[in-house]
Amino acid sequence: MTTNWSLFHKYAATKPRQFIEIRDLGTAVWRAAGMTETWGTDTLEELASPAAARARYTALCADAVAAGFTLTRQAAIDLNRLDATLLASEIRDGARNAFNAMRAAHPDQTFNAFALVSDDSAMTIVPLANSVQALSEDGGDDEILWNPSEWSFFEEGAWLDIAYRMILPYHRDIPNEVDIDALRAWVFGACAAALQQLIDEGLFGSAAQRDEVALLFHVTDGDGEDDVVEALNTPASFGRYAAWCASCDER
């Protein structure tokens, strides 16, 4: 189904901190509000007609602006059509901001690992990173290098709030025809594509520099995908990953 969608944010400096999201569902209007990185609190208003719903949607958008929120995204979205290119671009832009913010917040660290992490239900997208120094403090072995759950830097998820709002309708009581397999393929594929685009931009350094960098898309409680790891890393970096996997199999 096609919905009119508006997303608003309030910011701490340039980082999104609060959101208001409004959807026109035909003869109803759905609204959610709260802090970024949360579901927030949602309400659903049933209206007498599509015209009444459009009027209420417009009024709620005006209320958000009056409350000091800035319009971030506004579009007509067909919830049954999974736009992989659009989602990948939003994840890419959010991840770029998140990783750059981590670097800026920790200028004394030499970052050598970056990841986007989701879960088996494709409900979350979390940016994580680690550094040479943090890895050394934790023992310096590959068990930590290739396990994002053990990494030290994870505080910039708010930068991915736009992408997060795009996937949440499929976990809420909003009508759509997308099944879980299609949802996983959409979210997981977009995360891998976003990381590849950031590689192409040079965000993680030159090919030679990336020999010392681990890049991962990881699904918690899900199956690992060696082909994704291989695509995201240089042959030298992937060789280290493959050797670690082999050592795990031998244990």
PLY file of the C-alpha trace (Angstrom):
ply
format ascii 1.0
element vertex 251
property float x
property float y
property float z
element edge 250
property int vertex1
property int vertex2
end_header
0.00 0.00 0.00
1.17 3.55 -0.71
1.40 5.89 2.25
2.29 9.55 2.53
5.23 9.62 4.92
6.83 12.52 6.75
9.76 12.22 9.14
10.91 15.08 11.39
13.88 15.39 13.75
15.23 17.61 16.49
19.00 17.75 16.74
21.79 18.00 19.30
24.22 20.05 17.22
23.88 18.17 13.90
23.04 14.76 15.36
19.37 13.68 15.36
18.06 13.14 18.89
14.24 13.10 18.71
11.84 12.12 15.95
8.24 12.51 14.88
6.97 10.24 12.11
3.57 10.62 10.43
1.88 8.34 7.86
-1.36 8.84 5.95
-2.84 5.33 5.63
-5.86 6.21 3.48
-8.63 6.55 6.05
-6.35 6.63 9.08
-3.32 8.58 10.24
-0.49 6.95 12.16
1.95 8.96 14.27
4.99 7.97 16.32
7.32 10.13 18.41
10.25 9.62 20.74
14.01 9.47 20.97
16.09 8.25 18.05
17.14 4.60 18.20
13.80 3.73 19.86
10.38 2.75 18.58
8.85 5.71 20.38
5.14 5.92 21.23
2.64 5.51 18.42
-1.05 6.31 17.90
-3.51 5.47 15.15
-6.45 7.74 14.35
-9.32 6.41 12.22
-10.88 9.13 10.05
-14.19 9.35 8.23
-12.71 9.60 4.72
-9.45 9.84 2.78
-9.93 13.61 2.60
-10.23 13.79 6.38
-7.11 11.66 6.75
-5.14 13.91 4.40
-6.26 16.98 6.35
-5.25 15.40 9.66
-1.90 14.30 8.21
-1.23 17.86 7.01
-2.21 19.30 10.38
0.08 16.91 12.29
2.98 17.81 9.99
2.37 21.50 10.72
2.24 20.73 14.45
5.65 19.03 14.25
7.22 22.07 12.63
5.56 24.35 15.17
7.08 22.21 17.94
10.55 22.92 16.59
11.13 19.78 14.52
12.79 19.90 11.10
11.41 17.94 8.16
13.97 15.26 7.29
12.17 13.15 4.70
8.80 13.34 2.95
7.63 10.91 0.27
4.86 8.67 -1.01
6.01 5.17 -0.01
4.61 1.91 -1.35
5.19 -0.41 1.60
4.89 -3.45 -0.66
7.77 -2.28 -2.86
11.18 -2.67 -1.25
13.45 -0.06 -2.80
16.95 -1.47 -2.23
18.71 1.48 -3.85
16.95 4.01 -1.63
17.55 2.07 1.57
21.23 1.50 0.71
21.72 5.23 0.10
20.17 6.13 3.46
22.27 3.50 5.25
25.40 4.71 3.44
24.85 8.34 4.43
24.00 7.45 8.02
26.95 5.09 8.37
29.34 7.66 6.90
28.22 10.18 9.50
28.39 7.60 12.28
31.91 6.39 11.49
33.20 9.93 11.00
31.62 10.95 14.32
33.39 8.07 16.06
36.70 9.16 14.61
36.10 12.77 15.61
35.10 11.81 19.15
38.22 9.65 19.62
41.11 11.37 17.80
43.64 9.41 19.84
42.44 6.11 18.36
43.58 4.44 15.14
40.38 2.84 13.85
40.95 -0.53 12.19
37.51 -2.19 12.16
34.07 -1.05 11.04
30.76 -2.90 10.88
27.07 -2.59 10.33
25.15 -5.04 12.48
21.55 -6.19 12.18
19.56 -8.99 13.79
17.93 -12.09 12.38
14.54 -10.36 12.14
16.05 -7.40 10.22
14.77 -4.91 12.79
17.94 -2.98 13.56
20.94 -1.38 11.88
23.78 -0.52 14.26
27.18 0.99 13.36
30.16 -0.35 15.33
33.89 0.27 15.19
37.10 -0.69 16.90
40.65 0.59 17.04
44.21 -0.67 17.23
44.45 0.62 20.78
41.18 -0.90 21.96
42.05 -4.23 20.35
45.43 -4.21 22.08
43.86 -3.47 25.45
41.51 -6.44 24.94
44.30 -8.86 24.12
44.84 -8.13 20.43
43.65 -11.43 18.99
41.51 -12.16 15.97
38.71 -13.50 18.15
37.92 -9.88 18.98
38.93 -8.37 15.63
36.21 -10.33 13.82
33.52 -10.13 16.53
31.77 -6.72 16.47
29.93 -7.53 19.69
33.32 -7.23 21.43
34.20 -3.85 19.93
34.53 -0.60 21.87
32.77 2.09 19.81
29.01 1.96 19.26
27.57 5.31 20.35
26.55 6.82 17.00
23.48 4.82 15.98
21.27 7.92 15.87
22.82 8.82 12.53
21.01 5.83 11.02
17.58 6.88 12.27
16.19 7.56 8.78
17.00 4.03 7.62
15.69 2.66 10.93
12.32 4.38 10.38
12.18 2.89 6.89
12.36 -0.69 8.17
10.24 -0.37 11.32
6.82 -0.39 9.53
7.43 -4.06 8.75
7.60 -4.78 12.48
4.62 -2.64 13.46
0.90 -3.09 12.91
0.97 -1.25 9.57
-0.54 -3.19 6.62
1.92 -4.60 4.09
2.54 -7.80 2.13
6.29 -8.20 2.72
7.38 -11.52 4.23
10.35 -11.99 6.53
12.60 -13.52 3.87
12.09 -10.56 1.55
12.63 -8.17 4.45
15.90 -9.83 5.43
17.16 -9.78 1.86
16.25 -6.09 1.54
17.87 -4.91 4.78
20.91 -7.18 4.70
21.59 -6.51 1.04
21.27 -2.76 1.53
23.74 -2.83 4.45
26.34 -4.69 2.37
25.75 -2.36 -0.59
26.12 0.71 1.64
29.47 -0.51 2.98
30.67 -1.20 -0.55
29.73 2.34 -1.58
31.70 3.72 1.37
34.68 1.60 0.30
34.42 3.09 -3.17
34.36 6.58 -1.65
37.60 5.86 0.20
36.10 6.24 3.69
38.17 3.33 4.98
41.38 4.31 3.20
43.21 3.08 0.13
43.39 -0.60 -0.79
46.82 -0.82 0.83
45.57 0.83 4.02
42.56 -1.49 4.10
44.86 -4.49 4.33
44.97 -3.58 8.04
41.22 -2.92 8.35
38.36 -5.33 9.07
35.03 -4.52 7.40
31.95 -6.51 8.31
28.24 -6.79 7.87
27.13 -8.99 10.75
23.81 -10.53 11.76
23.49 -11.30 15.46
22.08 -14.79 16.03
22.23 -15.35 12.27
24.36 -17.27 9.81
27.68 -15.77 8.77
28.20 -14.98 5.11
31.81 -15.42 4.04
31.06 -14.13 0.54
30.00 -10.75 1.98
33.13 -10.55 4.14
35.30 -11.41 1.15
33.65 -8.74 -1.01
34.11 -6.04 1.64
37.75 -6.73 2.47
41.03 -6.79 0.60
42.55 -10.22 -0.14
45.03 -9.73 2.70
42.36 -8.77 5.21
40.03 -11.55 4.10
42.93 -14.00 4.32
43.26 -13.13 7.99
39.51 -13.66 8.44
39.62 -17.03 6.65
42.56 -18.16 8.79
40.65 -17.18 11.93
37.58 -19.12 10.75
39.76 -22.16 10.07
41.27 -21.98 13.54
37.76 -21.83 15.03
36.77 -24.97 13.10
39.78 -26.79 14.50
38.86 -26.12 18.11
0 1
1 2
2 3
3 4
4 5
5 6
6 7
7 8
8 9
9 10
10 11
11 12
12 13
13 14
14 15
15 16
16 17
17 18
18 19
19 20
20 21
21 22
22 23
23 24
24 25
25 26
26 27
27 28
28 29
29 30
30 31
31 32
32 33
33 34
34 35
35 36
36 37
37 38
38 39
39 40
40 41
41 42
42 43
43 44
44 45
45 46
46 47
47 48
48 49
49 50
50 51
51 52
52 53
53 54
54 55
55 56
56 57
57 58
58 59
59 60
60 61
61 62
62 63
63 64
64 65
65 66
66 67
67 68
68 69
69 70
70 71
71 72
72 73
73 74
74 75
75 76
76 77
77 78
78 79
79 80
80 81
81 82
82 83
83 84
84 85
85 86
86 87
87 88
88 89
89 90
90 91
91 92
92 93
93 94
94 95
95 96
96 97
97 98
98 99
99 100
100 101
101 102
102 103
103 104
104 105
105 106
106 107
107 108
108 109
109 110
110 111
111 112
112 113
113 114
114 115
115 116
116 117
117 118
118 119
119 120
120 121
121 122
122 123
123 124
124 125
125 126
126 127
127 128
128 129
129 130
130 131
131 132
132 133
133 134
134 135
135 136
136 137
137 138
138 139
139 140
140 141
141 142
142 143
143 144
144 145
145 146
146 147
147 148
148 149
149 150
150 151
151 152
152 153
153 154
154 155
155 156
156 157
157 158
158 159
159 160
160 161
161 162
162 163
163 164
164 165
165 166
166 167
167 168
168 169
169 170
170 171
171 172
172 173
173 174
174 175
175 176
176 177
177 178
178 179
179 180
180 181
181 182
182 183
183 184
184 185
185 186
186 187
187 188
188 189
189 190
190 191
191 192
192 193
193 194
194 195
195 196
196 197
197 198
198 199
199 200
200 201
201 202
202 203
203 204
204 205
205 206
206 207
207 208
208 209
209 210
210 211
211 212
212 213
213 214
214 215
215 216
216 217
217 218
218 219
219 220
220 221
221 222
222 223
223 224
224 225
225 226
226 227
227 228
228 229
229 230
230 231
231 232
232 233
233 234
234 235
235 236
236 237
237 238
238 239
239 240
240 241
241 242
242 243
243 244
244 245
245 246
246 247
247 248
248 249
249 250
